[in-house]
Amino acid sequence: MTSTTTTEVIQLQPLPVVAFPNPPESKDSIELPPHLRSAPIPTPRPLSTLQLTLTILQPSLINFFGSFASGIITVGLPAIASSLSLDRSLYLWPSSVYSLTSGATLLLAGSITDIVGARRVEVCGIFFLGVFILLCGLAQTDIQLVVFRALQGIALAMHIPAGIAIITGAVPAGRARNVGFGCFGLSQPLGFSFGTVMCGVMIERVGWWAGFYLAGGVILGAAVTSWVTLPKVEVGAGGLGTGDLAKRLRSEVDWVGGIIAGGGLALLSYVLA
């Protein structure tokens, strides 16, 4: 008995190639909002030695005289309290409210700097800082002194992120940028120490208000010259108009969270004080 095995050969046929249509090459097919469109990152123009020095020294100078005013408050508080009839319950506030408002508004100030631009925020911040320091010297009541010190802290919160952004964006990486950040950080304790020493001399010779006049005048002078000397380093503004900036400030800044965080910190400090 013979068995026959039959082998069938199955030939596979290639699948047909399906041609998909190419996507449109036109860039205008999808319109994106202005703040979502990709823009080329501008390459900063190299700064001369003089411009580089001014870019590093200007934010450090503001830090120095801002802390100089805090040194005046620390050493001259007995004379200030006697002159303004400062209530004993407010003795801690002229020195502490400055740091409180600065810390409470620092997050919001950094977000605004990213959108509006470092140079604009820096100029506005140091201008208001100089004005409020001068008003501290002109204060006639204890409440006025506390309020002006609180507003001075808000102005400082505008200056700190803007100054760091300017040094980061304008000063080339390496030794120059390290020197810039070193001067920026050293200027605060150095200004406070210098203010405590000079305030003792001014109280004996002139008066406690002279230190505020000195610090405020120097900062206002720096605010005027900073518009010319500071490089145009815009973090987020670019070529946006006023309307676009207003929309981004409303939509991208967490105003509610910043106000809640700042208010909570203020209430906690008030209870502890």
PAROVO-385348 format. One record per residue: residue in one letter; x, y, z of N, C-alpha, C in turn. Coordinates in steps of 0.1 Angstrom, whole numbers, plus 5000, padded with zeros to 4 digits. Layout:
! PAROVO-385348
AXYZXYZXYZ/...
This chain:
! PAROVO-385348
M500949885000500050005000500950125000/T500750204990501550324988500850454992/S501450545001500850675005501550784998/T500850874992501450984985501151114993/T502251194995502151315002502251434992/T501351524993501351634984501651764992/T502651834986503151954993502652074985/E501952164992501452284985502352404988/V502752474978503552584980502752714979/I502752794990501952914991502953034989/Q502653104979503553224976502853344982/L503653424989503253544996503353664986/Q502253734985502353854976502653974985/P503454064979503754184987502454274989/L502454335001501254425004501354554995/P500254604992500254724984500754844992/V501454934986501955044993500955154993/V500555195005499555305007500255435008/A500055525000500655655000499755755008/F500355805019499555895027499956035021/P498956125022499256265017500256335026/N501156405020502156485028501456595035/P501856625047501256745055501556875048/P500656965049500957095043502157165048/E502857215039504157285042503957425046/S502757475045502557615048502557635063/K503257735068503457765082502157835087/D501357885078500157955083498957865084/S499057735082497957645083497357645097/I498257655107497757645121498257775128/E497357855133497657975139497757955154/L498957985160499157975174499058115181/P498758115194498858245201500258295200/P500358435201501758495200502658435211/H502258415223503158375233503558225232/L502858145223503258005221504057985209/R504258085200505058065188506458065192/S507157975186508557965188509358075182/A510158145190510958255185512458225187/P513258265178514658235180515258315192/I516058245200516658305212517758395207/P517658525211518658625206519958605213/T521058615205522358595211522858735216/P523158745229523558875235524858925229/R524859055227525959115221527059125232/P528359095228529459095238529559235244/L529759245257529859365263531359405264/S531559535264532859585266533259575281/T534459595284534959585298534159685307/L533959805302533259905310531759865312/Q531159825302529759775303529659655312/L530559565311530559445320530759485335/T531559585337531859625351530559695357/L529959785348528759845353527559755355/T527459645347526459545348526559475361/I527759445365527959375378527859465390/L528359595389528359675400527059745403/Q526159765393524959835395523959755405/P523659625402522859555411523459535425/S524759525425525459505438525359635446/L525459755439525359885446523959895452/I522859855445521559865451521359775463/N521959655462521959565474522659625486/F523759695483524559755494523759855501/F523159955494522560065501521160025506/G520559915500519259865506519559805520/S520659725521521059675534521559785543/F522159885537522660005545521460065553/A520360075547519160135554518760045565/S518859905563518459815574519459835586/G520759865583521659885594521360015602/I520860115595520360235601519260205611/I518360125607517160095616517660015628/T518659925626519059845637519759925648/V520660015644521460085653520760215658/G519960275649519360405653517960385658/L517460265661516160245666515860325679/P516660325689516360415700516160555697/A517060615689516860755685515560775676/I515360685668514160695659512860675668/A512860585677511660565686511460695694/S512560755699512360875707511860995698/S512361005686511961115677510561105672/L510060975669508760955663507760905673/S508160905686507260845697506760705693/L507660625689507360485685506860405696/D505660355694505060265705505860145707/R505960095720506759985723506259855716/S504959845713504559735706504959725691/L505559835686505959845672507459845671/Y508159815682509659825682510259725672/L509659605670510259505661509859535647/W508759605644508259615631509159695621/P509759805624510559875614511659785608/S512159695616513259605610512759475604/S511659425610511159295606510159295594/V509459405593508459415582509059425569/Y510259475568511059485556511359345550/S511859265558512059125554510859045551/L509759075559508559005557507859035544/T507759155540507159195527508059155515/S509259155517510259115506510058965504/G510058885514509858745512508458705507/A507458775512506058735508505858765493/T506458865487506258905474507258865464/L508258785468509358745460508958655448/L508058565451507658465441506858545430/L505958625434505258705424506158795416/A507058855422508058945415508858865405/G509258745408510058665399509158625387/S507858595389507058555378506758675369/I506658795375506458915367507658945359/T508858925365510058945358510258865345/D509858735346509958645335509058685323/I507958765326507058805315507358945310/V507559035320507759175316509159205311/G510159135317511459165313512359215325/A513559165326514359195337514759345338/R515059405327515559545327514459635332/R513159615327512059705331511759685346/V511759565351511459545365512559595374/E513759585369514959635377514859785378/V514659855368514559995368513460045377/C512259985376511160025384511359985399/G511959875401512159825415513159925422/I514259955416515260035423514760185424/F513960225415513360365416512460365428/F511560275430510660275441511360245454/L512460165453513260145465513860275470/G514460355461515060485465513960575471/V512760575464511760675469511260635483/F511060505486510560465499511660485510/I512960465506513960495516514060645520/L513860725510513760875513512560905522/L511460835519510260865527510460815541/C511260715543511560675557512260785565/G513160855558513760975564512861085567/L511761095559510861205560509661165569/A509561045574508461005582508261085594/Q506961115597506661205609505961125620/T505561005617504860915627505460775627/D505160695637505660565637504960475627/I503660495624502960425614503460445600/Q503860575597504460605584505760535582/L506560525593507860455592507660305589/V506660245595506460105593505860075579/V504960165575504460145561505460165550/F506360265552507360285542508360175542/R508660125553509660005554508959885547/A507659865549507059755542507059765527/L506759885522506859915508508259905502/Q509259935511510659925507510959775505/G510359685513510659545511510059495498/I508859545494508259505481509159545469/A509659665470510559715460511859635459/L512359595470513559505470513259365464/A512059315466511659195460511559205444/M511259325439511359345425512759345420/H513659395428515059415424515859275423/I515659195433516459075435516358975423/P515158935418515158845407515558915394/A515259035392515659115380517159125380/G517759155391519259175391519959045388/I519458925393520058795390519858765376/A518658795370518458765356519358845347/I519658975351520459055342521959005343/I522458965354523758915355523858785347/T522858695348522858565341522758585326/G521958675322521758695307522858775300/A523458875307524358965301525858925303/V526158875315527558845318527858705313/P528958685305529258555300529658455311/A529358325308529658225318531158215321/G531458175333532858165336533258255348/R534458305348534958385359534158515361/A533758575350533058705351531758685358/R530958585354529658565360529858525375/N530858445378531158405392531458525400/V532258615395532458745402531258825404/G530358825394529158905394528258855406/F528058715406527258665417527858675431/G529158675431529858695444529658835449/C529858935440529559075444528159095448/F527159025441525759045444525458995458/G526058875461525758825475526558895486/L527758935483528558995494528059135497/S527459205487527059345489526059365501/Q525159265503524159275514524759275528/P525559175532526059185545527059305547/L527759335536528759445537528059575538/G526859595531526159715533525559725547/F525059615552524459625566525559655576/S526759595575527759635584528259775583/F528359825571528759965569527660055574/G526360025572525260105577525260115592/T525560005599525560015614526660105619/V527760105612528860185617528660335614/M528260365601527960495597526760565604/C525760475608524660535615524960595628/G525860525636526360575649526960715647/V527760725637528460855634527360965631/M526460925622525461025617524561065628/I524160975637523261015648523961115657/E525261095660525961195668526161325662/R526461325649526761455642525661525635/V524761445628523661505620522361465625/G521961335624520661285628520461155621/W519461075626519260945620518660955606/W517961065603517361075590518361095579/A519661135582520661165572521061035565/G521060925572521460795566520460755555/F519160775558518060745548518260835535/Y518560965538518761055526519861015518/L520960965524522160925517521860805508/A521260695515520960575508519960595497/G518860675500517860695490518360775478/G519160875481519660955470520560875460/V521460795466522360715458521460615449/I520460555455519660455447518860525437/L518360645439517660715429518560755417/G519760795421520760825410521060705402/A521160585408521460465401520260425392/A519060455397517860425389517860505376/V518260635377518260715365519360665355/T520460635360521560595351521460445346/S520660365353520560225350519860205336/W518960295333518260285320519160295308/V520360355310521260375300522360275301/T522860245313523960155315523660005314/L522459965319522059825319521859775305/P522359655302522159595288520659555287/K520259545274518859515272518659365271/V518559305283518359165285516859145289/E516059105280514659085282514358935284/V513958895295513758755298512558695291/G511358765291510158715285509458815277/A509758935277508959035270509059025255/G510359025250510559015236509959135229/G509159095218508459205210507059215213/L506559165225505159165228504659305231/G503459335227502859465230502259475244/T501759595247501159615260499959515262/G499159495252497959415254498359265256/D499359215249499859085251500459065265/L501259165269501759155283500759145293/A499659225292498559225301497859085302/K497659025290497058895289497958795296/R499258795294500158695300500258715315/L500158845319500158865334498958815340/R497858825334496558765339496558615339/S497058555329496858415327498058325332/E499258385332500458295336500958325350/V500558425357500958455370499958405380/D500358325389499358275399499158375410/W498358475407498058585417497458535429/V496458445428495758395440496758315449/G497558225443498458155452499458245458/G499958335450500958435456500458515467/I499158565466498558645476498258555489/I497858435487497558345498498858315505/A499858285498501158245504501758365512/G501658485506502158605512501358645524/G500058635523499158665534499358575546/G499458445543499758345553501058375561/L502058405553503358435560503258565568/A502458665564502358785571501558765584/L500458685583499658655595500458575605/L501258475601502058395610503158485617/S503758575609504758665615504158755625/Y502858805622502158895631501858825644/V501458705643501058625656502358605664/L503458565658504658535665505258665671/A505058775664505558905669504758955681/
